[in-house]
Amino acid sequence: LAMIGTGSKHRKGFTLSELCIVLALVAMVSTIVISFCLIMNKRSVISRARLDIVNEVNAVETLIEKWVDKMSEQGAVFGKTEDGSLLATVNNVDYKATFVNGELKASVPDSANEMTFSTTRIESMAFDLVSKDGDRMFFCTATALLPQVNGEAKEEKYTFCVNSRIGESF
């Protein structure tokens, strides 16, 4: 605090340089706070997207497990189609589990309805079937895109396995 004026009357006030220093400090602190908020917002968007993806993958896994169980109970012969879909043949009738345009569809016998699940974050899904020692392992790899950060989208893959001892494979 500087004393301004001369003589017996002294007024108290701030100098221009003191005001500039205070404004510069306020500007620096507000810049740091705003930057921190922007970074945390990006992280929360990505975390929310990852949570959505994990929830969708879990729902897809549940549907595939139900489909495999239902087909196994029917004595299905399992395989893969040329387009990469899972195939189950029961009494010479083919039933597929396919993923197209964000939707998983699995046809089942004795049902007018397909088992379906629509996704919003999963871009594609690849299926694989491995048979070993009487076990059938259905590997499913879901590919999803995270929201863009700094102009580039990041791709992530999630893989799960469904196991069945019933049925055959070709």
LINDAZI-V615862 format. One record per helix or strand of 2 or more residues. SS is the DSSP state (H for helix, E for strand). FROM is the first residue (numbers start at 0). LEN is the number of residues. Records with the same first field share a line. If there is no record, write none. Layout:
BEGIN
SS = FROM-LEN / FROM-LEN
END
This chain:
BEGIN
E = 1-3 / 10-3 / 76-4 / 85-5 / 92-8 / 102-4 / 114-4 / 121-11 / 134-11 / 154-10 / 167-2
H = 15-58
END
